[in-house]
């Protein structure tokens, strides 16, 4: 008999913490909306799994190596059964390791507190365990919410976010994944649980007042429209996505800011709620989980470009983006691309040639959660879903680690921001697809 528990805890940091998401120093000056961690615990009587969604940009694998065992211990689970995905909000606290001395080290105290707080969320979900009467799956389509942010320009070059209504845009370089997914868990004498999955960057609101961005409105809209329900949102593979189509007129398209975030969250939630009555019942009993470690090569750059990149990265750490690279000095490329490339090269100088990445999956009956430690391109999630034998496959970005972007081979061929800043060589995204698909297929046979 499967039992499922739900909990949500406030993880809003104190004002003054450093804020993640851009190539500039920002510090929290206010709270627009609280940040939350949502936990769902599954227990089949033999194994226990913890699935969690956290309103932060990401937590690297080193941090996760401390966090996941702490959650497992508190929840009475194995570490391999702990699946922590981040929503990737760009107006949330940077999470850092305790002994970090580079970059956003100001948040070490908050990050240490967060470990205990997330473990508490798992324990609260355990205390909420109730018999699962049924599990159902439905899907929808949230059009006009996620857009590919990479474009072919008329001169043949590739540009990321080339500016509003840029007349030199030819066409997008890929196709957005507009599929929304919903897992409905009905419980005996307890609120039902809805787990919503979609894929788009939570980079809508900006500023220095903390919000969870559009994921808040997914949860709020779902719980408002489905009586006696609790909602978790899991962000999918969104590394090359944007919340707006820059070819449109921003004044006519509810383009930016808080209202746009509300629009996106409502539309994602309603896209699955509109098909709620069409949900199909699936098997949702036995729990299984697995991890796979793959070795990938760092994208360390050519030796001759290292000295200049190191110098620019140091200026950025000391002076910020504008001080290190005034806009007037940028020839043709975006500041983010130039700084991102420099930071990438500088950060990898002392690294070995290879990096081990951990891919994870947790299966609950005919449902599987597939985790990627960073930001894979949209196509990664599409292919993993296509390859999966499960009735429902929920890809999650920034899950059990955050180690950067994973562009497809085509992005390296076309060049641009993502390929310039990716810590890994071309072909890494394809290795993620292969390894994740192998884990998923192996779990299905158990």
SULMOCOR-V139694 format. One record per residue. N is the residue number from 0. RES is the residue in one small letter. PSI is psi in whole degrees, 0 to 359 (* if undefined). Layout:
N RES PSI
N RES PSI
This chain:
0 x 127
1 x 134
2 x 146
3 x 137
4 x 154
5 x 144
6 x 151
7 x 130
8 x 149
9 x 127
10 x 22
11 x 126
12 x 168
13 x 155
14 x 150
15 x 346
16 x 154
17 x 143
18 x 135
19 x 166
20 x 346
21 x 168
22 x 53
23 x 151
24 x 128
25 x 149
26 x 140
27 x 120
28 x 354
29 x 177
30 x 110
31 x 314
32 x 147
33 x 150
34 x 147
35 x 157
36 x 131
37 x 130
38 x 137
39 x 124
40 x 133
41 x 137
42 x 120
43 x 11
44 x 342
45 x 313
46 x 158
47 x 133
48 x 145
49 x 121
50 x 128
51 x 144
52 x 127
53 x 133
54 x 65
55 x 167
56 x 325
57 x 161
58 x 124
59 x 170
60 x 328
61 x 316
62 x 319
63 x 332
64 x 341
65 x 317
66 x 311
67 x 315
68 x 325
69 x 318
70 x 316
71 x 316
72 x 316
73 x 325
74 x 353
75 x 39
76 x 172
77 x 151
78 x 322
79 x 341
80 x 10
81 x 122
82 x 104
83 x 111
84 x 143
85 x 142
86 x 340
87 x 31
88 x 136
89 x 3
90 x 65
91 x 172
92 x 142
93 x 135
94 x 129
95 x 158
96 x 154
97 x 320
98 x 17
99 x 138
100 x 4
101 x 140
102 x 224
103 x 67
104 x 356
105 x 340
106 x 15
107 x 319
108 x 316
109 x 317
110 x 321
111 x 318
112 x 323
113 x 326
114 x 310
115 x 324
116 x 318
117 x 325
118 x 322
119 x 320
120 x 318
121 x 318
122 x 319
123 x 323
124 x 324
125 x 318
126 x 345
127 x 5
128 x 132
129 x 154
130 x 132
131 x 116
132 x 321
133 x 156
134 x 131
135 x 156
136 x 138
137 x 166
138 x 163
139 x 191
140 x 118
141 x 90
142 x 149
143 x 24
144 x 317
145 x 135
146 x 144
147 x 131
148 x 0
149 x 133
150 x 146
151 x 127
152 x 162
153 x 337
154 x 3
155 x 349
156 x 167
157 x 133
158 x 142
159 x 130
160 x 67
161 x 7
162 x 152
163 x 129
164 x 42
165 x 120
166 x 349
167 x 0
168 x 133
169 x 303
170 x 160
171 x 155
172 x 359
173 x 189
174 x 131
175 x 149
176 x 107
177 x 10
178 x 130
179 x 150
180 x 150
181 x 128
182 x 123
183 x 122
184 x 110
185 x 132
186 x 153
187 x 122
188 x 35
189 x 154
190 x 143
191 x 160
192 x 131
193 x 127
194 x 113
195 x 137
196 x 128
197 x 179
198 x 107
199 x 149
200 x 130
201 x 69
202 x 49
203 x 320
204 x 313
205 x 188
206 x 198
207 x 18
208 x 124
209 x 124
210 x 160
211 x 355
212 x 203
213 x 332
214 x 328
215 x 317
216 x 336
217 x 309
218 x 313
219 x 315
220 x 318
221 x 311
222 x 333
223 x 326
224 x 345
225 x 108
226 x 142
227 x 52
228 x 159
229 x 145
230 x 138
231 x 140
232 x 130
233 x 122
234 x 134
235 x 205
236 x 114
237 x 21
238 x 335
239 x 23
240 x 163
241 x 159
242 x 358
243 x 157
244 x 108
245 x 352
246 x 345
247 x 169
248 x 116
249 x 332
250 x 341
251 x 359
252 x 20
253 x 57
254 x 319
255 x 167
256 x 193
257 x 318
258 x 324
259 x 317
260 x 317
261 x 315
262 x 313
263 x 313
264 x 317
265 x 318
266 x 320
267 x 312
268 x 314
269 x 336
270 x 330
271 x 327
272 x 325
273 x 340
274 x 16
275 x 314
276 x 346
277 x 2
278 x 139
279 x 136
280 x 139
281 x 164
282 x 135
283 x 75
284 x 285
285 x 137
286 x 136
287 x 158
288 x 159
289 x 159
290 x 155
291 x 129
292 x 127
293 x 148
294 x 127
295 x 162
296 x 137
297 x 147
298 x 81
299 x 349
300 x 165
301 x 144
302 x 325
303 x 341
304 x 354
305 x 311
306 x 315
307 x 322
308 x 319
309 x 318
310 x 316
311 x 319
312 x 319
313 x 320
314 x 321
315 x 316
316 x 324
317 x 321
318 x 350
319 x 176
320 x 311
321 x 319
322 x 322
323 x 327
324 x 81
325 x 144
326 x 325
327 x 342
328 x 4
329 x 116
330 x 98
331 x 323
332 x 165
333 x 155
334 x 318
335 x 319
336 x 315
337 x 313
338 x 319
339 x 319
340 x 316
341 x 314
342 x 320
343 x 311
344 x 315
345 x 319
346 x 341
347 x 357
348 x 314
349 x 6
350 x 156
351 x 176
352 x 333
353 x 155
354 x 137
355 x 127
356 x 142
357 x 121
358 x 139
359 x 156
360 x 141
361 x 125
362 x 135
363 x 97
364 x 239
365 x 23
366 x 138
367 x 136
368 x 123
369 x 117
370 x 140
371 x 132
372 x 67
373 x 211
374 x 89
375 x 153
376 x 159
377 x 320
378 x 332
379 x 311
380 x 319
381 x 312
382 x 322
383 x 319
384 x 318
385 x 323
386 x 344
387 x 137
388 x 359
389 x 153
390 x 328
391 x 125
392 x 122
393 x 99
394 x 147
395 x 127
396 x 162
397 x 42
398 x 124
399 x 28
400 x 155
401 x 109
402 x 20
403 x 194
404 x 151
405 x 82
406 x 152
407 x 163
408 x 320
409 x 327
410 x 325
411 x 325
412 x 323
413 x 339
414 x 184
415 x 188
416 x 308
417 x 316
418 x 324
419 x 326
420 x 349
421 x 135
422 x 354
423 x 154
424 x 166
425 x 143
426 x 349
427 x 316
428 x 321
429 x 326
430 x 325
431 x 315
432 x 312
433 x 313
434 x 317
435 x 318
436 x 323
437 x 316
438 x 313
439 x 315
440 x 324
441 x 320
442 x 324
443 x 333
444 x 347
445 x *
